[in-house]
Amino acid sequence: MTLLSHSEDNLVRCPWPGKDELYIRYHDEEWGLEVRGDQAIFERLTLEGFQAGLSWITILKRRETFRVAFRGFDLESVAAFDSEDVERLMNDPGIIRNRLKVLSAIKNAQLILQMQSQGQSISDLIWSFAPPAHLRAEAHYATATVSPESEAMSKTLKKLGFGFVGPTTMFALMQAIGLVDGHSASCFKR
């Protein structure tokens, strides 16, 4: 018996993964599935922030290197990064070397720890912007790039001091972590 690759299995998918096996695996096994917990949300928030202005596949191909560079996205570790860590990251060819994004990731970790010290959760905050369950699979979520929810989330996070959390980036996060169903109408995952 010959095993088919994901790109040869004849399943109808969203068009964006194309035939790239890594992208298809991400689409089939991760994208749109519910993600909760402060560390998991911090990782996704950081990666989406680094993705701003780039294609997601650029980040996805570097995700494991990002995980090593950012100490597994451990909040306390990243929040404690100093100028030497910033320079280490700026010299790491395996990640996106954008100083503003690096500094933002560190500040975002610090802000999440501050929230936790006040009995709050970034995961709970992010999920508070989810539309009601019966509306999460609305067809427009598959073609939109922003939503009223992502705009409200962006505004709230910016007010708290978070960086690289624009409405388009937050909409991508909402799709990626399951706040809305962004799969196309014909996709087998819808």
Phi and psi in degrees as a GROMACS rama.xvg file:
@    title "Ramachandran Plot"
@    xaxis  label "Phi"
@    yaxis  label "Psi"
@TYPE xy
-94.5953  127.859  THR-2
-81.7127  133.998  LEU-3
-84.429  143.094  LEU-4
-72.0318  163.881  SER-5
-55.0831  -37.2731  HIS-6
-76.7185  -7.36266  SER-7
-116.334  11.6587  GLU-8
-88.2099  0.802509  ASP-9
64.9449  15.9225  ASN-10
-79.9363  142.437  LEU-11
-85.9904  123.951  VAL-12
-122.765  170.744  ARG-13
-56.5441  149.408  CYS-14
-73.6241  -22.0263  PRO-15
-63.8594  -27.9692  TRP-16
-73.1648  -15.8939  PRO-17
57.5011  -135.656  GLY-18
-109.735  8.35734  LYS-19
-72.1006  118.422  ASP-20
-59.954  -40.112  GLU-21
-63.8329  -44.378  LEU-22
-64.7649  -42.6118  TYR-23
-63.627  -44.0398  ILE-24
-60.9605  -42.8949  ARG-25
-60.4322  -47.817  TYR-26
-57.685  -48.1172  HIS-27
-75.3121  -33.8358  ASP-28
-109.034  -14.3642  GLU-29
-131.423  -50.2502  GLU-30
-60.9509  125.348  TRP-31
90.8326  -6.34256  GLY-32
-83.3321  146.859  LEU-33
-61.86  129.531  GLU-34
-124.398  128.551  VAL-35
-138.116  165.066  ARG-36
105.167  139.159  GLY-37
-61.4062  -42.8298  ASP-38
-67.7839  -43.3587  GLN-39
-63.061  -41.1436  ALA-40
-67.1009  -39.8412  ILE-41
-59.6095  -44.0184  PHE-42
-59.1724  -49.2552  GLU-43
-65.0308  -41.2222  ARG-44
-60.8156  -42.8233  LEU-45
-65.2327  -48.1663  THR-46
-64.82  -39.7878  LEU-47
-64.0145  -38.3809  GLU-48
-63.0363  -41.7448  GLY-49
-68.3483  -27.1879  PHE-50
-73.0105  -23.6192  GLN-51
-47.5748  121.656  ALA-52
86.5465  -1.92566  GLY-53
-126.211  173.199  LEU-54
-85.9832  151.278  SER-55
-62.6883  -34.3539  TRP-56
-61.4878  -30.671  ILE-57
-60.1291  -41.818  THR-58
-75.9987  -43.475  ILE-59
-58.1842  -39.8214  LEU-60
-68.5018  -20.2183  LYS-61
-106.734  3.26502  ARG-62
-56.9081  -43.5309  ARG-63
-65.1939  -37.5683  GLU-64
-66.7033  -39.9599  THR-65
-58.5221  -43.4294  PHE-66
-61.8082  -39.4858  ARG-67
-69.7839  -48.0401  VAL-68
-61.1079  -34.7768  ALA-69
-102.644  27.1123  PHE-70
51.9296  45.16  ARG-71
69.2389  17.4267  GLY-72
58.7348  30.6457  PHE-73
-66.72  121.508  ASP-74
-57.8373  -47.4501  LEU-75
-65.4746  -38.996  GLU-76
-64.0473  -49.3611  SER-77
-66.4644  -40.1656  VAL-78
-61.0301  -26.3889  ALA-79
-91.4887  0.293955  ALA-80
-56.9737  137.818  PHE-81
-114.793  -169.403  ASP-82
-62.0316  -33.1293  SER-83
-64.9827  -40.1121  GLU-84
-65.2569  -40.0734  ASP-85
-60.4223  -44.6703  VAL-86
-66.0679  -38.5551  GLU-87
-57.9011  -45.6906  ARG-88
-67.4549  -38.5265  LEU-89
-67.9565  -18.1527  MET-90
-102.438  6.11515  ASN-91
-91.412  107.215  ASP-92
-70.2569  -8.99835  PRO-93
-85.2534  -6.83152  GLY-94
-120.699  179.446  ILE-95
-84.5447  117.819  ILE-96
-93.7497  77.6612  ARG-97
-119.052  111.538  ASN-98
-56.9416  -42.3393  ARG-99
-62.9549  -38.4279  LEU-100
-71.1214  -38.4799  LYS-101
-62.1345  -49.6064  VAL-102
-62.8883  -36.6334  LEU-103
-64.7349  -41.953  SER-104
-60.3761  -41.4078  ALA-105
-65.469  -46.9685  ILE-106
-63.1541  -40.8336  LYS-107
-61.4531  -39.8809  ASN-108
-62.3522  -43.0298  ALA-109
-62.7501  -40.8601  GLN-110
-65.4898  -39.0618  LEU-111
-65.1769  -42.0314  ILE-112
-62.8941  -38.1716  LEU-113
-62.8708  -42.5219  GLN-114
-59.2748  -46.2529  MET-115
-60.811  -38.3632  GLN-116
-65.6068  -18.6854  SER-117
-102.176  13.6644  GLN-118
77.0602  19.7798  GLY-119
-110.623  165.793  GLN-120
-135.128  131.56  SER-121
-64.9826  -34.7631  ILE-122
-62.1556  -47.767  SER-123
-62.3675  -40.8339  ASP-124
-62.7954  -48.3884  LEU-125
-59.1529  -47.2329  ILE-126
-69.3969  -17.1049  TRP-127
-68.1806  -14.1072  SER-128
-93.9831  1.81298  PHE-129
-67.4715  135.97  ALA-130
-65.816  163.426  PRO-131
-53.6307  146.198  PRO-132
-50.5044  -40.2348  ALA-133
-71.9664  -8.72195  HIS-134
-108.637  -4.08464  LEU-135
-68.505  -17.7317  ARG-136
-104.834  18.6037  ALA-137
-56.1814  140.041  GLU-138
-58.1929  -33.5665  ALA-139
-65.8562  -19.0512  HIS-140
-67.7634  -18.6452  TYR-141
-80.1749  -21.5047  ALA-142
-117.06  -14.1284  THR-143
-72.9268  160.183  ALA-144
-117.53  -12.9286  THR-145
-146.334  165.653  VAL-146
-147.604  165.179  SER-147
-57.0035  -35.016  PRO-148
-67.6546  -42.4542  GLU-149
-69.3511  -32.5668  SER-150
-67.7033  -41.9494  GLU-151
-66.8109  -40.7195  ALA-152
-61.9473  -46.6565  MET-153
-58.3165  -47.2562  SER-154
-60.4067  -44.1605  LYS-155
-64.5959  -46.8541  THR-156
-65.1157  -41.0596  LEU-157
-62.171  -40.7622  LYS-158
-62.3254  -32.0581  LYS-159
-79.1135  -10.0485  LEU-160
105.179  1.41845  GLY-161
-69.8442  148.801  PHE-162
-114.07  156.966  GLY-163
55.6954  49.7367  PHE-164
-129.061  41.7625  VAL-165
-64.3885  165.511  GLY-166
-61.3416  -34.8043  PRO-167
-69.7785  -43.1204  THR-168
-62.6264  -41.0105  THR-169
-69.9606  -31.0332  MET-170
-68.0768  -41.0147  PHE-171
-60.1972  -40.509  ALA-172
-62.344  -44.8075  LEU-173
-57.7251  -42.897  MET-174
-66.9181  -44.5118  GLN-175
-65.0494  -35.3354  ALA-176
-104.463  10.7098  ILE-177
89.1212  11.6945  GLY-178
-67.2671  -31.6876  LEU-179
-136.21  157.722  VAL-180
-95.341  105.307  ASP-181
-93.3709  4.65636  GLY-182
-70.0493  143.168  HIS-183
-65.4676  159.458  SER-184
-58.5381  -32.5177  ALA-185
-90.5039  -5.66101  SER-186
-69.5473  139.431  CYS-187
-65.0541  -17.252  PHE-188
-83.6816  -13.8578  LYS-189
